[in-house]
Every structure is written in C-alpha cells, then in structure tokens.
Amino acid sequence: MEPEVITVGLDGSPESLAAAQWAADEADRRRCVLRLLHAWVLLAAEAPDTPPDRDQNAGARRLVRRAREEVQDRHPHVQVIEDLVGSEPLPALLYAANDSRMVVLGTRALTAWESYVLGDVSLDVVGQADRPVVLVRGGWSTEAPRSEGHVAEPRIVVGVSLNGPCDPLLDFAFDAAASRGLPLQAVHGRALPATAYVPWGIEPEVAEEIAKEADDELREAIRPWRERFPDVPVRLTVLPESPTRAMVQTVPGAELLVVGRRRNHPRFAPRVGPVAHAAMHHATCPVAVVPHD
C-alpha cells in the first residue's frame, strides 16, 4: 500500500514556509509523502537541457527548493515531491486535494473586510476542497503561550455543533490527539433562549437545564470515538454562548483547532460557516477545517 500524501501550497511567503514546516511535522508523524506544490500560471514548458541562464522557471524552482531544504533540515527522512504546476493556485490546489490526506496552506490575519475584498485563496480552498484543509499562520510555534505566568495546557480543541452527524470531524480530531499523545477538548456553545432571561439577570434553573441537556448530547455524540480511542483523555466544555464565542474563548493555548464545514448548504449560503470563518481570522494556532455531510 502506497503512503498517503500531504500537500502544502507554496507561494514564497513566510506563512507558506510555516505551513510547509507544519506539514513536514505531520508527514513525519504519519509516515506520509510531503508534496510541495507551487502553482504559477506563467510556468513555461522547457526542454530538459535548457541552460540555467535561460530557465524562465528559475524563480519558481528556487522557491520550492528553499522550502524543501528547510523541511528536510528538520525531517531528513520524509519523502518529498516537488510539484510545479502551470495553473492558477485555486484549481491546482483543489485538484491536488483529490489524492491528498489533507491540504496545508499558510494564511495571514485578515479582517473580515480585507478577506471579502481580496478574495483570499485559502478561504476559497477551504470552502471547496473535499479533504481537510489546515491553515497555518506565519510565526506559528508548538510552544504553549504564557498568560500571566501560566502555561496553557497543550491540547487539541474541536468545535462540535450537534446539529447533525459530523463523523469525519470527530474522527480527524480524535486521530490528531492520539497521534500527538495529547488530550482532546470538545467544545459546544449553546446560546440561552429568551426565556432564560429575567429583569434581574439569568434564570438559574433554566440555564442549568439547558446546559445539562447540551452536555448529555455532546457526551453521547463523542461516545463512539471515546470507545475507539480509549487512550485519549477527553474534556467536555459546554458554554452558554454562541458557537463562535465559545470557540474563541476556549482555543487559546491549543496546538490545533478542528472545526467543521458542511458539504451540503443552501444554494446562496456562504461555503464556510460562521464558526470556521471566525476560526480562520481569530485563532493563532493551526486550524483544520474538515468537510462533512
């Protein structure tokens, strides 16, 4: 059986080089082949004996070679494929995703307005790829951040909506935790209904009932994966907040945030839901967006 492929998209930016390092770590951990893909629509078809001074693709080759040298400096045993594609980045990445375990991309912090105006390629890939897409910020580090002298617990965080089956999401999250030997924190946010609010605040009994109901649903949703991954410690977190707010509050200190994206969505609805969109803009750790039905 041939090893699976992890594809990383390169554009020469610090963010894409950080993505290449993250992808190399993952490829080494999982014994996968690492594909370094650079798509350039002006890539020229050249004969094998073209002299270096006339090589129109010299810049593209240097870009990929630099990434290869950096990742193999840390992971000399990882098998690396250099892939130069004469295409626009989006179709090249979507095509490569078809035979990849996952696609890894560098991303920079964008405001909602910047993302709307610039049409960030990573957002388009996340919204259309049929495989998990991992987004990595430049300057990403595996070291846990400190907050007021406290070191956050390394862990994998997964956001669970409970609005329907999300098997690929939970499978990816538990597998990521197991492969790293880390605990998993399953987070669910459920906003309180209007009936929970009274003139002097929140009705405790109503809030407690809703929280217990959500906790029971979350516990039941992840039960099959707890049985499948018995060595993964699991912490359940249910917050009386919107799913987006719950995710933003709990993710600091995580090594990886895993969120879902529905494959089937209303015709004119955004391809990426509000939780995944917020994760892409606010989470500083790598974010895995997993498509599911």
Phi, psi and omega in degrees: 000127182287147180294151177287163183246136169250122183258133175240133178272131182245138172226008179089354181282158174302327180294320181288329176290324174296321177297322179296321178294317178298316180295324178294319175302315181293319179297320178295317181297324187253004181058045179258163171276138179258121178255121177263107186252127174234118180257127179221117187297337181266012179302130185262144173278121185230154178289152181301332184263020179296126180295149183305324183287352179243010181282107181290344182258015185301318180297317179296320180295319179297321180300312181289321181296320179299316179297319180296316180298320182292316182287324181282345173294325178268330185228074186294341184264357179285131177285127185241135174247127174268125186230104175261126185236130177276080186198166168292150185301317186299305179297326179295317181290320179294322177293317180294329181298333185299329180243027180246149172293322178199162174245135182241129183229148171277147179216149177248159180292125178233142170287163180302321180292317179299317181298320181294316185286318187277340181063056183310127182301321181300323178296319179293320179295315178303318185284346186237337183293144180265011178234162176301141177240126180252129180251130185236128177281153172294142182082005179300143179218149178282350181289133181291135180288152177259143178224109182055045177082357182257134177267123181294147181288124176297134182192168171258134178247132176235131176268125184242124185273329182067018178268004181164176180301142178216047185304312180300325179297309181292323179297317179296315184294312180295320179295321178297318179294316182296318183292336180260352184067036182245156173287161178243132175250114178265122187245134175225129176252131179224110181294143180286141178286169181299331182292345181278347184260136177232166184306331183260009178142227181248137178287111187302318184295320179294314180298319181294320180295317180294319180296319179294319178299315180294321179297317179297318179295318180294317180300318180290324181296323183264358183306314180299327182281329174297322179289325181283330180238070186294340182272357180268114175294136184236134174240129178263133178231115176244125182239143178280058184223169171295155178305323180294313180295321180298318180295314182298324182288328189262344189284335182307132180092350181287150174276335180204136174251129181245122178230164184253164174218126179288131175290319182262118181219159178307151188306316185258012179278155177299147179291333181246126182287174185296325181291312178297321180296317179294321179299318181297330185264331189250330182285133178268342176278166174302142182240124175258123177254117188250119177286142178206163182283000000 
